[in-house]
Amino acid sequence: MTKLSILFVCSALLVACDKSEVGDVSLGLLTTKDIKLNTLVDPVVTGVTCHVASIEADLDFSDPSDSSIACRQTGEITPDMMLQIDRSKSGEVIFSKSKSVFFKNMKIRRIFDEGSQTLMYVSYTTKETEGSFKHSLSTVPLWGTQAYKAANSQ
């Protein structure tokens, strides 16, 4: 077995270990790049689930920076959950994943827009690519939740 074959088998086994992966779309027979679909439940606001699509290149030193995120309310969002989140303008990182051996990471940050009572989730990479930082945004309004009612009754 060649070194390249061993590397391919090992990387395939490691990728298969990702428990958050819910989908895998091949980009063709002649490429090692796939679109990976992962699920992420917000660790504090557990009533929010995000789905992230990103390209992974199994045999490259760096994955492409492009990603897409969609977050939805999938359970209760309570006032207690909202009391635990970072309410600063920069919010807080709730997920991070290495995308390169050269210090590039994909991060997901939660930011709360108090005025519209909306949670914003931004997916971005920490290394500039082709003149820009790649990012994607999804929002989850608190309208109709216990957290919204509590915030507006004060």
N, C-alpha and C positions, 0 to 999 in steps of 0.2 A: 504494500500500500504506500503510495507516495505521500510526502509531507502535505501537499495541497489537499489530498483526499482526507487525510486525518484531520486537518484544520476544518474542512467543510463539515465532516461528521460531528466534530466537537461543537462547532458553532450552531449546527442544527439542533443538537441536544440541548444546549444552553437556551436557545430561543424557545424551545418547546417547554421549558421550565417556567415560563412567565405565566403565572396563574391569572393575571388580569387580561390576558389576550383572549378576545372573543371572536376575532375574525382575522383572516389572512388572505389578501388578494394578490395573486401573482401578476407581475407586470410583463410576463412573457417567458418563453423558453430560453432565450439567449441572454438573460440578465439574472443577476443574483439579488436584485432589488424587489422587495415586496411592500405592499401597503399593509401595515399592521394596525388592527383595530383593538384598542384597549379600553377597559372600563375602569373608572375610578369613582369611588364613593368619597365625598368630602369627609375627612376624618373628624370634623367638628359638627358641621351642618349635615348630619347623616341622611337627611331627607333630600339631598341633591346628589345625583349621579351624573358624571361627565363621561362622554365617549370621545376618545382622542384617536385620530387617524394620522399616522406618520409613516414615512418611508424608511425602511431599514435595508441596508446593503450588507449582507452577511459576510462578504469577503473583503470589504473595504476598511480602511482605517477610520473613516468618518461617514456617518449617515447624512443624507441631505437634511437641510434645516427646515423644510416645509412641514407644517402640521396643521391640522384642523381640529377644532373642539366644538362640541355641542353638549350643553348641560341642561338638565330638566329636573323639575321637582318630581321625586319618585316616592316620597314619604312625607311625614310630618316635619315641619320646620317650627321649632318652639322658641319662645322668648329666651329660655335658658341657653339654647344653642347660640343665639345672637349675642348674648352677654359674654360669651367665651371668645368671640372672634376679635381679631385686630381691626380696629376701625380707623387706622391711619390711612392717608391718601395712597401709600404704597402697598397697603394690605399685607398679606403674608403668603409665602410659598407653601403650598400644600402637597406638592409633588415635584420630584426632580429625577431625571434619568440621563445618564451619560449618552452622548451621541457621537463621541469621538475619543480617540486616544490623545487628542490635542486640546483637551480642556473645554470642549464644547458640550453644553448641557441643554436639555429641553426642560423647562420649568412650567409649572402651572401655579398661578398666583390668584388668590381670592381677594377681591376688593369690594367693600360695601359702599354703595351709593345711598347715603342716608336720605337725601332729598326725594328720590323716587322709590325708596324702599326696595332696592334691587341689588342682588348679589351679582358681581361681574367676575367671570373667570377668564383669564388671559393665558394662552399658551404661547411661549416664546423661546427662542434659542439665545444663548449667551455669547455667541460669536457672530460677528458680522459676516454676511455672505452676499456676494455680488452687490456690495454697496448698501445693503440694508439688513436690519435685524428682522427675521421672519417672525410673524406673530398671527394669532387668531383670537377672536373674542366671542364669548357666549354669555348671555345674561339669564338670570332666574329671578323674576319679580316675586316679592313676598305677598302680593295681593292674594287674599283669600286664605292665608295661613294664620295660625295662632300668633306668630311673631309680628305680622302686620297689624293685627288687631291690637296687640299689646303696645306697639310703638305709637299708634295713633290715639290711644286712649289716655296717654300720659300728658 
